[in-house]
């Protein structure tokens, strides 16, 4: 692998593995509103938001950090009132009880209008802020959670860039294979990827926050301290699941604490990180081994998302736990053959887990993904893997990844529509 390849992949990881405060979909909506407000140059009298179905789905039932409130209206109100677009997905980090009260008043006054956008884009956010004397400013995010593609004020275009309806990763990113991911993670100069340790610091802190505070369904706490501890004990396996679920508990409940995201998803970042970290701690792996395992895990997730796309009907923990299974297998002493086997085992097991929006019960799904990651790694290290005669698995691991991605991005489109229909038409 050339120095240029190393540099491109390192830049890709740095671009895709970034801090985020709260769920990334409402954060991205708040970011878009904040940019429109800044462009307007005054506090808007009204905010009109148009969202793609997948963004709407992922923002309906999740807690907004620092507010003790759920859903889009408060995220939109705070984006207008206190949002700072330069903070990207930490746009609402300055939230206080006072600003939340102002946001609630903004909502009560009927200033917010939320509509679904008829678009083929999976990730599309359009925010229009209307000020006094009819002034209007619009900002549009598409393709990626922080990717502004259009900004205008009073009909004058200030920014516009072409974008397609493709849900896959941008064409400028380096093209990856699982072999390239493995080669990079195991041979790149260590100092070039030492930054990946920040994922451990942020995501472990989120888990430990959930152990001392009531967050969501408290799954992580119950596994680490309650009934789960009594039944499963303080085993490495239980700690891996507990820490991963706990960080998700905190994030989905709206704890005002950042996590390190991957490919626009905090839960993906958590799931790609914490099983690897806890395994390394309990098994006394070296710091170098941990750094390389985390790089392998996170880059595997990025690679799969290049094929699958940012948002889909397939739960992101399927992808992220596949990454963590690779990292765990590496820490167990696995080489490329065993890591490829772990990926095959993951795809054969939990492909098809649906994404029905971001919400507290996502902790159950990341727990399932983490459990499967461990089982897949154990099988791989013992020479066992699902073969090309079984189901959607191909003997070529990269083709198996593409098969899984096609299921998530193509065949589950109707599933995605039905999920949103169910979510938006529930009887009170």
C-alpha positions, 0 to 999 in steps of 0.5 A: 500500500502506497503512502498516498493510499495510507493518507487517503484512507486516514483522511477518510476515517478522520472525516467519518469518525467524528463527535456527535451530540445526541442522535445524528438525524435530529442533530443534522436537522438542527444544524440545517435550521441553524445555518438557515437562521444564520443566513437569515440574520435574525430570529425567524418568525417561522421555520419550515422543514422538509425531510426525507422519509428516512430522516423523519423516521430516525428523528421521531422518537429519540431524546434531544440532549439536555432537554428531557424532550423527544423528537423534532420540534424541540431540535428545530426550535433550539437550532433556531434559538441557540444553534451554531452551525460551525459546531456541526453535529454538536450544534446543540451543545449549549442547551440549557434549561432556559433555552429549552423553555424558550424552545417549548414556547417557540413550539407552543406558538405554532412557529414550526411546520414539518413535512415529508419531502417527496424525494428519492434521497435517503438523507435530505433536509431542507430548512426555510426560516421566515423573518420579519418583512417576509425575508426568507433563507433556506439551507439544504443538507443532502447525502451526508449529515453535514453536507450543505448543498444549497443555501439562499437568502431572499432568492439569491443563491449563496451556495449550490453544488450538484448532488445525486440521489445515490445513497452510497458514499461519495465518489471521491472516497478511496475504493475499499475491499476487506483485504485493503481494510485489513492491510491498512489497519495492520500496517499503517504507521501507528502514530497516523491512527493514534487519534482513533483512541478518542473513540474509546474515551468518548464512548466509554464515558457515555456508557459510564454515564448511563451506569450512574444515571437513569437512561432509556431502558437502563439495559446497560445498567441492568446487565452491569449491576442488576439482574444481568450481573446476577445471571451472567456475572462480570464476564468479558462477554457481559461487560462488552454487551453492557458497555455498548448498550449503556452508551446507547441508553445514554445517547438515545435518552438524550444525555448531554454527552458526546459520542464518537460517531461513524458514518453519521451514526452515533450508535454505529460509532458506539458499537464499532468501539466498545466491544473492542475496547472492553475485550482489549482491556479484559484480555490485556492487549497492548495499546498498539493492538487496541489502536489497530483493532479500532481502526480495523473495526471503524474502517470496516464499517465505513467500507460496508456503508460505502456499499449500503449507504448512509440510511436504509431499512437495515439497522446500522448495528448490523454493520457496526457490529460486523466491524467490531467482530473484525476488531475482536477477531484481530485481538484474539490473534486472528489474521485476514482469513479469520477476520473474513470468516467473522464477517461471513458469520455476521452477514449470515446471522443478523442481516435483515434486522430492521431499522425502525427509527432512533429510540431508546430500544436501539440499546436492545439491537446494539446488544444483539449485534455485540453478542453476535459479534462475539459469537462470530469471532469465536467461530472464526477463530476455531476455523468455522464460517458460513460458506457460499452454499448457505443463503446469501453468503458468497465464498468471496467475502466482498461479494457477501458484503455487497449482497447484504448491502443490496438487501438493505438498499434495494429489496427493503425499500417497501419495508422502509415505507411500511415502517414509516407508515406504521410509525406515523399512523399509530393510534394514540 
